């Protein structure tokens, strides 16, 4: 946990050994730092099979949730859960393998954190 702000912000990053979270975690930390958000708990959760993905309702990895909400503003739970590197994020007309900083920052705004 990193200290500073009033309330503790909970972040969960779901990933697999084949689709590691290191780049996503770096983007999250950089975005939170740039936004001045210091009081957060970042939990990295490794999924080893589709059953674990279903348990956590993960559509593909990497998946990032802040305060239990997916960072993708276009997220729709279609009920098909996978632990594969199949998650694609679309932001400002471009496709990304992980949520870009701008999407993370937008999620912080939508959630009233910044």
LINSULQUI-V792682 format. One record per backbone hydrogen bond with DSSP energy under -0.5 kcal/mol. CO is the residue of the C=O (numbers start at 1). NH is the residue of the N-H. If there is no record, write none. Layout:
co nh
CO NH
CO NH
This chain:
co nh
2 40
5 4
7 9
8 10
9 11
9 41
10 67
11 43
12 14
12 65
13 45
14 62
14 63
15 47
16 19
19 16
21 25
22 26
23 27
24 28
25 29
26 30
27 31
28 32
29 33
30 34
31 35
32 36
32 37
33 36
36 38
38 40
39 9
40 2
41 11
41 43
42 44
43 13
43 45
44 46
45 15
49 53
50 54
51 55
52 56
53 57
53 58
54 57
57 59
58 82
61 87
63 14
64 71
65 12
66 69
69 66
71 73
72 75
76 78
79 81
84 61
84 86
89 91
89 96
91 94
94 91
96 89
100 103
100 104
101 105
102 106
103 107
104 108
105 109
106 110
107 111
108 113
108 114
109 112
